[in-house]
Each structure stands twice: as C-alpha cells, then as structure tokens.
C-alpha cells in the first residue's frame, strides 16, 4: 500500500490558548502494484490509464453485487463496443462475482477492476431475470471509451 496524506487540518481552532492538539488527516491509499503501473505509464507515455468494463453502475443499488444502471437521459448504461457490450451484458444485470470472488457493491466492483490493468481478462458472474451466467472479457482503457 502507498498511503498519501492529501490534506491536514488542525483539530483545534488554531488559537494559542490550549485545546486539543493534533490533526485530522484526509488521505487515500492505493496498492503498491497500481502505483508502480501508474509510474511506469507516466514515464513511458506521459499519461496514465485505468481499466474499465464499459458500464455505468447503479450506485444506489442496495442488494448483493453491482447492478448495471438502466439507460436513461444520460445515454446508454452499457458503452457501445465496450467490453461488457461485447460480452452481452445489458442494463439491469447484477455482477455478483469477479474471478469467483463475491462482489458486495458497486464500489467493491470498481476496486476489483482497478486492481488490474487494461487488457487483463476477468471472469464476471452476473444475474439477470433469475438466470446466472459467467462471461470472460478483456478490460478496456478509460482513454478508449467514455465510461
């Protein structure tokens, strides 16, 4: 893990008259392998990419897994020609596993995808209308598609 402390805020009001000392740190962490990949890409190509599957997720979904959003006024939920489109994944499908490991939420799916590189192949298990199936797809690159 690489931890990056991105902001410091004093825990007290900043006055000299006492109060509680210290700070609250706001930061984030990324896996070391992801940090290495980003550094290599920046050195080699002057830009960094991240993997995508080409869907918009319904982040309000509270069931197990990650539900592909319904298409709406913002456009289609599945990017035309993207990895999920090519694998036959449609709006309303719920992705329940990545490489056999359960997915708990949309955020969890994003974390699992981002721990890979564009071009890596993943097996996604999904449910739709009571049917379960597993598809294998290569990860796309955010620079190649809108989603």
C-alpha positions as CSV (number, residue, x, y, z in Angstrom):
1,X,0.0,0.0,0.0
2,X,1.0,3.5,-0.7
3,X,-0.6,6.0,1.6
4,X,-0.9,9.6,0.6
5,X,-1.9,12.2,3.1
6,X,-3.5,14.7,0.9
7,X,-4.8,17.3,3.4
8,X,-4.1,18.3,7.0
9,X,-6.5,20.2,9.2
10,X,-5.7,21.2,12.8
11,X,-8.0,19.6,15.3
12,X,-8.4,22.8,17.4
13,X,-9.3,26.3,16.4
14,X,-5.7,27.3,15.8
15,X,-5.6,29.6,18.9
16,X,-2.7,29.6,21.4
17,X,-5.0,29.2,24.4
18,X,-4.9,25.4,24.7
19,X,-7.5,23.0,23.4
20,X,-6.8,19.6,21.8
21,X,-3.7,19.3,19.7
22,X,-3.1,17.2,16.7
23,X,-4.7,17.0,13.3
24,X,-7.2,15.1,11.3
25,X,-5.6,13.6,8.1
26,X,-7.6,13.1,5.0
27,X,-5.9,10.8,2.6
28,X,-6.1,7.7,0.5
29,X,-4.2,4.6,-0.2
30,X,-3.6,2.5,-3.3
31,X,-2.0,-0.9,-3.8
32,X,1.8,-0.7,-4.5
33,X,1.4,-2.6,-7.8
34,X,-1.1,0.0,-9.0
35,X,1.3,2.8,-8.0
36,X,4.1,1.0,-10.0
37,X,1.9,0.7,-13.1
38,X,0.9,4.3,-13.0
39,X,4.6,5.4,-12.6
40,X,5.7,3.2,-15.5
41,X,2.9,4.6,-17.7
42,X,3.7,8.2,-16.8
43,X,7.4,7.6,-17.6
44,X,6.7,5.7,-20.8
45,X,3.8,7.6,-22.3
46,X,3.3,10.8,-20.2
47,X,-0.3,9.7,-19.3
48,X,-1.9,7.2,-17.0
49,X,-4.8,5.0,-17.9
50,X,-7.1,2.9,-15.8
51,X,-9.1,-0.2,-16.6
52,X,-12.9,-0.1,-17.4
53,X,-15.6,-2.6,-18.3
54,X,-17.7,0.0,-20.1
55,X,-20.8,0.3,-17.9
56,X,-22.5,2.8,-15.7
57,X,-23.3,1.3,-12.3
58,X,-26.4,2.0,-10.2
59,X,-24.7,3.2,-7.1
60,X,-28.0,3.4,-5.2
61,X,-28.5,-0.4,-5.5
62,X,-28.5,-2.0,-2.1
63,X,-28.6,-5.7,-2.9
64,X,-25.6,-8.0,-3.1
65,X,-23.4,-7.3,-6.1
66,X,-23.2,-4.3,-8.5
67,X,-26.1,-3.6,-10.8
68,X,-25.7,-2.1,-14.2
69,X,-27.8,1.0,-14.4
70,X,-30.8,1.4,-16.7
71,X,-30.2,3.5,-19.7
72,X,-31.6,7.0,-19.4
73,X,-31.4,10.6,-20.3
74,X,-27.6,10.5,-19.8
75,X,-27.3,7.9,-22.5
76,X,-26.8,4.1,-22.6
77,X,-25.6,2.4,-19.4
78,X,-23.5,0.0,-21.4
79,X,-20.9,1.6,-23.7
80,X,-21.4,0.5,-27.3
81,X,-18.4,-1.6,-28.4
82,X,-17.0,-1.8,-24.8
83,X,-16.0,-5.0,-23.0
84,X,-19.4,-5.6,-21.4
85,X,-21.3,-4.8,-24.6
86,X,-19.2,-7.4,-26.5
87,X,-19.8,-9.9,-23.7
88,X,-23.6,-9.4,-23.9
89,X,-24.1,-7.7,-20.5
90,X,-27.1,-5.4,-20.5
91,X,-28.8,-2.8,-18.3
92,X,-30.2,-4.2,-15.1
93,X,-27.8,-7.1,-14.9
94,X,-26.2,-7.6,-11.4
95,X,-22.5,-8.5,-11.4
96,X,-22.1,-10.8,-8.4
97,X,-18.5,-12.1,-8.7
98,X,-15.2,-11.2,-10.3
99,X,-12.9,-14.2,-10.9
100,X,-15.1,-16.2,-8.5
101,X,-14.8,-13.7,-5.6
102,X,-18.1,-12.2,-4.5
103,X,-18.8,-8.5,-5.2
104,X,-20.6,-6.7,-2.4
105,X,-21.3,-3.3,-4.0
106,X,-20.7,-1.0,-7.0
107,X,-17.7,0.5,-5.1
108,X,-16.4,-3.0,-4.5
109,X,-16.6,-3.9,-8.2
110,X,-14.7,-0.7,-9.1
111,X,-11.9,-1.6,-6.6
112,X,-11.6,-5.1,-8.1
113,X,-11.4,-3.8,-11.6
114,X,-8.9,-1.1,-10.8
115,X,-6.6,-3.6,-9.2
116,X,-5.9,-4.8,-12.8
117,X,-4.5,-3.3,-16.0
118,X,-6.3,-2.6,-19.3
119,X,-6.1,-5.8,-21.4
120,X,-6.2,-8.1,-18.4
121,X,-9.0,-10.7,-18.7
122,X,-11.6,-11.1,-15.9
123,X,-14.5,-13.6,-15.4
124,X,-17.6,-11.8,-14.3
125,X,-20.6,-13.8,-12.9
126,X,-23.9,-12.0,-13.3
127,X,-27.5,-12.5,-12.6
128,X,-30.4,-11.2,-14.7
129,X,-34.1,-12.1,-14.5
130,X,-33.2,-15.1,-12.3
131,X,-30.6,-16.5,-14.6
132,X,-26.9,-16.7,-13.7
133,X,-24.0,-16.8,-16.2
134,X,-20.3,-16.2,-16.3
135,X,-18.6,-14.3,-19.1
136,X,-14.9,-13.6,-19.7
137,X,-13.9,-10.2,-21.0
138,X,-10.7,-8.2,-21.5
139,X,-10.6,-4.9,-19.6
140,X,-10.7,-1.8,-21.7
141,X,-8.9,1.5,-21.1
142,X,-10.6,4.7,-19.9
143,X,-8.8,6.5,-22.7
144,X,-10.6,4.3,-25.3
145,X,-14.2,4.9,-24.2
146,X,-16.4,7.4,-22.5
147,X,-17.3,5.2,-19.5
